[in-house]
Amino acid sequence: MPVALVDTGVSNLTSLTNALSRLGFTYETSSSKILEADAIIIPGVGSYDAAARKINLIKNYLLDAIAREIPVLGICLGYQLLLESSEEGKESGLGIFKGRAVKFSGVKVPHVGWNTLENLKEDKITEGIKEKSYVYFVHSYYPLLEENVAIAETTYGVKFASIAKKKTVYGFQFHPEKSGTVGLKLLENFLKLSK
């Protein structure tokens, strides 16, 4: 079964599907196929509440998939949907990661452009990735975690978990599909978990 891309109704999937194709992976955008997937990606561009309402319609399927240890990756807004809540909206998140998304203060918002991955922890997701590797960010809110699940951190006014992991669930606050060879390697590492 191909990779299941969760359609949050607010995402532009083109760059992500191009990256998957480049890596040789097929994909499916039907939410009904989630439990048949080898891996699940929740992409992220757009409004938190609109995406949360859509994601909560299939919450039980996603939680079942996670219980079955199907690898799940939340990208940017998709990562924030894995948290309990966000200052951006009123809807609840999936609550996989304990914490919430909060808005940057004291720095230019949004955080747009290249920034580094710091304090990399050894994990299958970071194989072949060097400390201080650059990845591409576009976000106004960042994950404020209440548990120690960071695999990498990034500093922009504050230090935040740019990669988080709990069991087979990962969150990337950056866009791997827009992050050149480093991003493609991280995406490939995630997709290899499905094999």
RONU-662619 format. One record per residue (C-alpha): residue in one letter; x, y, z; residue number from 1. Coordinates in nm, 4 decimals, always signed. Example, Ala and Ser with C-alpha at 12.3 -4.5 7.8 and 13.67 -1.06 7.14 Angstrom:
REM RONU-662619
{residu->A px->+1.2300 py->-0.4500 pz->+0.7800 num->1}
{residu->S px->+1.3670 py->-0.1060 pz->+0.7140 num->2}
This chain:
REM RONU-662619
{residu->M px->+0.0000 py->+0.0000 pz->+0.0000 num->1}
{residu->P px->+0.1374 py->+0.3464 pz->-0.0798 num->2}
{residu->V px->+0.1950 py->+0.6318 pz->+0.1611 num->3}
{residu->A px->-0.1324 py->+0.7869 pz->+0.2819 num->4}
{residu->L px->-0.1352 py->+1.1671 pz->+0.2586 num->5}
{residu->V px->-0.3995 py->+1.3084 pz->+0.4910 num->6}
{residu->D px->-0.5925 py->+1.5786 pz->+0.3097 num->7}
{residu->T px->-0.6486 py->+1.8515 pz->+0.5681 num->8}
{residu->G px->-0.8315 py->+2.0606 pz->+0.3097 num->9}
{residu->V px->-0.5871 py->+2.3514 pz->+0.3483 num->10}
{residu->S px->-0.2592 py->+2.2090 pz->+0.2203 num->11}
{residu->N px->-0.0805 py->+2.2507 pz->-0.1078 num->12}
{residu->L px->+0.0375 py->+1.8950 pz->-0.1689 num->13}
{residu->T px->+0.2287 py->+1.9524 pz->-0.4942 num->14}
{residu->S px->+0.5828 py->+1.9924 pz->-0.3565 num->15}
{residu->L px->+0.5317 py->+1.7007 pz->-0.1173 num->16}
{residu->T px->+0.3955 py->+1.4650 pz->-0.3834 num->17}
{residu->N px->+0.6825 py->+1.5659 pz->-0.6126 num->18}
{residu->A px->+0.9307 py->+1.4772 pz->-0.3356 num->19}
{residu->L px->+0.7633 py->+1.1394 pz->-0.2758 num->20}
{residu->S px->+0.7731 py->+1.0618 pz->-0.6477 num->21}
{residu->R px->+1.1393 py->+1.1643 pz->-0.6650 num->22}
{residu->L px->+1.2160 py->+0.9207 pz->-0.3827 num->23}
{residu->G px->+1.0295 py->+0.6444 pz->-0.5658 num->24}
{residu->F px->+0.7288 py->+0.6191 pz->-0.3325 num->25}
{residu->T px->+0.3662 py->+0.6098 pz->-0.4411 num->26}
{residu->Y px->+0.0972 py->+0.7896 pz->-0.2452 num->27}
{residu->E px->-0.2779 py->+0.7936 pz->-0.1848 num->28}
{residu->T px->-0.4824 py->+1.0926 pz->-0.0693 num->29}
{residu->S px->-0.7969 py->+0.9048 pz->+0.0334 num->30}
{residu->S px->-0.8555 py->+0.9160 pz->+0.4109 num->31}
{residu->S px->-1.0405 py->+0.5852 pz->+0.3883 num->32}
{residu->K px->-0.7115 py->+0.4150 pz->+0.3012 num->33}
{residu->I px->-0.5281 py->+0.5226 pz->+0.6183 num->34}
{residu->L px->-0.5427 py->+0.1854 pz->+0.7918 num->35}
{residu->E px->-0.4129 py->+0.0105 pz->+0.4786 num->36}
{residu->A px->-0.1137 py->+0.2453 pz->+0.4455 num->37}
{residu->D px->+0.2485 py->+0.1586 pz->+0.5190 num->38}
{residu->A px->+0.3092 py->+0.5153 pz->+0.6377 num->39}
{residu->I px->+0.0960 py->+0.8272 pz->+0.6943 num->40}
{residu->I px->+0.1906 py->+1.1906 pz->+0.6367 num->41}
{residu->I px->-0.0118 py->+1.4850 pz->+0.7696 num->42}
{residu->P px->+0.1070 py->+1.7821 pz->+0.5606 num->43}
{residu->G px->+0.0773 py->+2.1365 pz->+0.6753 num->44}
{residu->V px->+0.0051 py->+2.4734 pz->+0.5248 num->45}
{residu->G px->-0.2921 py->+2.6864 pz->+0.6232 num->46}
{residu->S px->-0.5329 py->+2.7579 pz->+0.9068 num->47}
{residu->Y px->-0.5136 py->+2.5516 pz->+1.2262 num->48}
{residu->D px->-0.8887 py->+2.5398 pz->+1.3024 num->49}
{residu->A px->-0.9871 py->+2.4426 pz->+0.9474 num->50}
{residu->A px->-0.7273 py->+2.1650 pz->+0.9427 num->51}
{residu->A px->-0.8114 py->+2.0493 pz->+1.2980 num->52}
{residu->R px->-1.1803 py->+2.0151 pz->+1.2138 num->53}
{residu->K px->-1.0913 py->+1.8004 pz->+0.9141 num->54}
{residu->I px->-0.8385 py->+1.5905 pz->+1.1049 num->55}
{residu->N px->-1.0770 py->+1.5303 pz->+1.3950 num->56}
{residu->L px->-1.3249 py->+1.3714 pz->+1.1522 num->57}
{residu->I px->-1.0744 py->+1.0892 pz->+1.1034 num->58}
{residu->K px->-0.9190 py->+1.1009 pz->+1.4512 num->59}
{residu->N px->-1.0221 py->+0.7458 pz->+1.5419 num->60}
{residu->Y px->-0.8653 py->+0.6073 pz->+1.2231 num->61}
{residu->L px->-0.5405 py->+0.7930 pz->+1.2934 num->62}
{residu->L px->-0.5290 py->+0.6791 pz->+1.6572 num->63}
{residu->D px->-0.5942 py->+0.3210 pz->+1.5433 num->64}
{residu->A px->-0.3115 py->+0.3491 pz->+1.2897 num->65}
{residu->I px->-0.0782 py->+0.4829 pz->+1.5597 num->66}
{residu->A px->-0.1792 py->+0.1978 pz->+1.7927 num->67}
{residu->R px->-0.0844 py->-0.0419 pz->+1.5111 num->68}
{residu->E px->+0.2546 py->+0.1343 pz->+1.4948 num->69}
{residu->I px->+0.2074 py->+0.2561 pz->+1.1387 num->70}
{residu->P px->+0.4670 py->+0.5366 pz->+1.1034 num->71}
{residu->V px->+0.3065 py->+0.8834 pz->+1.1079 num->72}
{residu->L px->+0.4728 py->+1.2133 pz->+1.0152 num->73}
{residu->G px->+0.3228 py->+1.5568 pz->+1.0794 num->74}
{residu->I px->+0.4825 py->+1.8371 pz->+0.8759 num->75}
{residu->C px->+0.4642 py->+2.2006 pz->+0.9978 num->76}
{residu->L px->+0.0917 py->+2.2560 pz->+1.0684 num->77}
{residu->G px->+0.0587 py->+1.8766 pz->+1.0543 num->78}
{residu->Y px->+0.3049 py->+1.8559 pz->+1.3467 num->79}
{residu->Q px->+0.1044 py->+2.1151 pz->+1.5405 num->80}
{residu->L px->-0.2102 py->+1.9060 pz->+1.4856 num->81}
{residu->L px->-0.0337 py->+1.6254 pz->+1.6746 num->82}
{residu->L px->-0.0215 py->+1.8516 pz->+1.9828 num->83}
{residu->E px->-0.3083 py->+1.9027 pz->+2.2270 num->84}
{residu->S px->-0.3967 py->+2.2548 pz->+2.1103 num->85}
{residu->S px->-0.2756 py->+2.5756 pz->+1.9449 num->86}
{residu->E px->-0.2961 py->+2.9444 pz->+2.0263 num->87}
{residu->E px->-0.3937 py->+2.9898 pz->+1.6623 num->88}
{residu->G px->-0.7372 py->+2.8384 pz->+1.7105 num->89}
{residu->K px->-1.0004 py->+2.6896 pz->+1.9386 num->90}
{residu->E px->-1.0137 py->+2.3339 pz->+1.8057 num->91}
{residu->S px->-0.8351 py->+2.0514 pz->+1.9860 num->92}
{residu->G px->-0.5461 py->+1.8633 pz->+1.8331 num->93}
{residu->L px->-0.4841 py->+1.4898 pz->+1.8337 num->94}
{residu->G px->-0.2924 py->+1.5033 pz->+2.1636 num->95}
{residu->I px->-0.0197 py->+1.2603 pz->+2.0585 num->96}
{residu->F px->+0.2449 py->+1.5014 pz->+2.1872 num->97}
{residu->K px->+0.1738 py->+1.6738 pz->+2.5183 num->98}
{residu->G px->+0.1911 py->+2.0485 pz->+2.4683 num->99}
{residu->R px->+0.0580 py->+2.3229 pz->+2.2457 num->100}
{residu->A px->+0.1584 py->+2.5476 pz->+1.9597 num->101}
{residu->V px->+0.2330 py->+2.9055 pz->+2.0659 num->102}
{residu->K px->+0.3023 py->+3.2188 pz->+1.8622 num->103}
{residu->F px->+0.6528 py->+3.3616 pz->+1.8371 num->104}
{residu->S px->+0.7029 py->+3.6929 pz->+2.0160 num->105}
{residu->G px->+0.9874 py->+3.9425 pz->+2.0012 num->106}
{residu->V px->+1.0996 py->+3.8230 pz->+1.6560 num->107}
{residu->K px->+0.9778 py->+3.8781 pz->+1.3014 num->108}
{residu->V px->+0.6750 py->+3.6609 pz->+1.2260 num->109}
{residu->P px->+0.6467 py->+3.4379 pz->+1.0358 num->110}
{residu->H px->+0.9770 py->+3.2572 pz->+1.0726 num->111}
{residu->V px->+1.0608 py->+3.2130 pz->+0.7044 num->112}
{residu->G px->+1.3760 py->+3.0699 pz->+0.5536 num->113}
{residu->W px->+1.6683 py->+2.8440 pz->+0.6308 num->114}
{residu->N px->+1.7651 py->+2.7571 pz->+0.9870 num->115}
{residu->T px->+1.9652 py->+2.4822 pz->+1.1538 num->116}
{residu->L px->+1.8872 py->+2.1552 pz->+1.3271 num->117}
{residu->E px->+2.0699 py->+2.1525 pz->+1.6617 num->118}
{residu->N px->+2.1281 py->+1.8996 pz->+1.9407 num->119}
{residu->L px->+2.0527 py->+1.6108 pz->+1.7078 num->120}
{residu->K px->+1.9725 py->+1.2914 pz->+1.8935 num->121}
{residu->E px->+2.0600 py->+0.9554 pz->+1.7457 num->122}
{residu->D px->+1.7542 py->+0.8086 pz->+1.5801 num->123}
{residu->K px->+1.6633 py->+0.6307 pz->+1.2573 num->124}
{residu->I px->+1.5120 py->+0.9576 pz->+1.1346 num->125}
{residu->T px->+1.8441 py->+1.1461 pz->+1.1675 num->126}
{residu->E px->+2.0708 py->+0.8846 pz->+1.0055 num->127}
{residu->G px->+2.3037 py->+1.0624 pz->+0.7636 num->128}
{residu->I px->+2.2109 py->+1.4092 pz->+0.8946 num->129}
{residu->K px->+2.4863 py->+1.6301 pz->+1.0369 num->130}
{residu->E px->+2.4590 py->+1.8671 pz->+1.3321 num->131}
{residu->K px->+2.3692 py->+2.2216 pz->+1.2194 num->132}
{residu->S px->+2.2207 py->+2.1022 pz->+0.8888 num->133}
{residu->Y px->+1.9936 py->+2.3613 pz->+0.7309 num->134}
{residu->V px->+1.6233 py->+2.3060 pz->+0.6630 num->135}
{residu->Y px->+1.3484 py->+2.5388 pz->+0.5412 num->136}
{residu->F px->+1.0864 py->+2.6885 pz->+0.7746 num->137}
{residu->V px->+0.7619 py->+2.8824 pz->+0.7195 num->138}
{residu->H px->+0.5620 py->+2.9204 pz->+1.0430 num->139}
{residu->S px->+0.4306 py->+3.1715 pz->+1.2964 num->140}
{residu->Y px->+0.3666 py->+2.9195 pz->+1.5756 num->141}
{residu->Y px->+0.6048 py->+2.6700 pz->+1.7311 num->142}
{residu->P px->+0.5587 py->+2.3569 pz->+1.9451 num->143}
{residu->L px->+0.5875 py->+2.4150 pz->+2.3205 num->144}
{residu->L px->+0.6242 py->+2.0582 pz->+2.4416 num->145}
{residu->E px->+0.5547 py->+1.9353 pz->+2.7932 num->146}
{residu->E px->+0.7546 py->+1.6154 pz->+2.7547 num->147}
{residu->N px->+1.1056 py->+1.5217 pz->+2.6485 num->148}
{residu->V px->+1.0449 py->+1.3987 pz->+2.2936 num->149}
{residu->A px->+1.2716 py->+1.6331 pz->+2.0933 num->150}
{residu->I px->+1.5033 py->+1.4685 pz->+1.8396 num->151}
{residu->A px->+1.6353 py->+1.8042 pz->+1.7129 num->152}
{residu->E px->+1.5966 py->+2.1669 pz->+1.8139 num->153}
{residu->T px->+1.6067 py->+2.4992 pz->+1.6317 num->154}
{residu->T px->+1.6538 py->+2.8483 pz->+1.7703 num->155}
{residu->Y px->+1.4482 py->+3.1444 pz->+1.6518 num->156}
{residu->G px->+1.4057 py->+3.3808 pz->+1.9454 num->157}
{residu->V px->+1.3408 py->+3.0678 pz->+2.1512 num->158}
{residu->K px->+1.4625 py->+2.7115 pz->+2.1252 num->159}
{residu->F px->+1.1928 py->+2.4698 pz->+2.0080 num->160}
{residu->A px->+1.1670 py->+2.1045 pz->+1.9053 num->161}
{residu->S px->+1.1968 py->+2.1122 pz->+1.5269 num->162}
{residu->I px->+1.1827 py->+1.7306 pz->+1.5202 num->163}
{residu->A px->+0.9861 py->+1.5355 pz->+1.7800 num->164}
{residu->K px->+0.9236 py->+1.1639 pz->+1.8183 num->165}
{residu->K px->+0.6979 py->+0.9414 pz->+2.0227 num->166}
{residu->K px->+0.7103 py->+0.5720 pz->+1.9317 num->167}
{residu->T px->+0.6428 py->+0.5679 pz->+1.5545 num->168}
{residu->V px->+0.5037 py->+0.9230 pz->+1.5367 num->169}
{residu->Y px->+0.7249 py->+1.2103 pz->+1.4199 num->170}
{residu->G px->+0.6763 py->+1.5836 pz->+1.3880 num->171}
{residu->F px->+0.8815 py->+1.8121 pz->+1.1605 num->172}
{residu->Q px->+0.8265 py->+2.1867 pz->+1.2142 num->173}
{residu->F px->+1.0095 py->+2.2572 pz->+0.8867 num->174}
{residu->H px->+0.9205 py->+2.1511 pz->+0.5320 num->175}
{residu->P px->+1.1420 py->+1.8557 pz->+0.4293 num->176}
{residu->E px->+1.0067 py->+1.8727 pz->+0.0737 num->177}
{residu->K px->+1.1500 py->+2.2263 pz->+0.0437 num->178}
{residu->S px->+1.4746 py->+2.1570 pz->+0.2304 num->179}
{residu->G px->+1.6971 py->+2.0263 pz->-0.0499 num->180}
{residu->T px->+1.9053 py->+1.7121 pz->-0.0038 num->181}
{residu->V px->+1.8826 py->+1.7253 pz->+0.3785 num->182}
{residu->G px->+1.5029 py->+1.7369 pz->+0.3655 num->183}
{residu->L px->+1.4838 py->+1.4553 pz->+0.1121 num->184}
{residu->K px->+1.7123 py->+1.2413 pz->+0.3288 num->185}
{residu->L px->+1.4934 py->+1.3009 pz->+0.6362 num->186}
{residu->L px->+1.1819 py->+1.2173 pz->+0.4348 num->187}
{residu->E px->+1.3484 py->+0.9050 pz->+0.2969 num->188}
{residu->N px->+1.4525 py->+0.8002 pz->+0.6495 num->189}
{residu->F px->+1.0910 py->+0.8320 pz->+0.7621 num->190}
{residu->L px->+0.9576 py->+0.6369 pz->+0.4660 num->191}
{residu->K px->+1.2101 py->+0.3577 pz->+0.5280 num->192}
{residu->L px->+1.0390 py->+0.3001 pz->+0.8643 num->193}
{residu->S px->+0.7426 py->+0.1613 pz->+0.6711 num->194}
{residu->K px->+0.9449 py->-0.1259 pz->+0.5282 num->195}
